[in-house]
């Protein structure tokens, strides 16, 4: 479900780190439609809550070694 299609009253939790990005990519409601927008667009959605430390950073990936 895309953030734009949430039912009324359903909270939308956003990690604070997302808000530091100059732009984000959101699903637009179908597999082929994406929305590229400033992170601040999320603050216009009803029920949004920015939460510090909500997500964990992914561990660094090992570099791919050539065969």
Buried (B, 14 or more C-beta within 10 A) or exposed (E): EEBEEBEEEEEBEBBEBBBEEEEBEBBBEEEEEEBEEEBEBBEEEEEBEBEEEEEEEEEEEEEEEEE
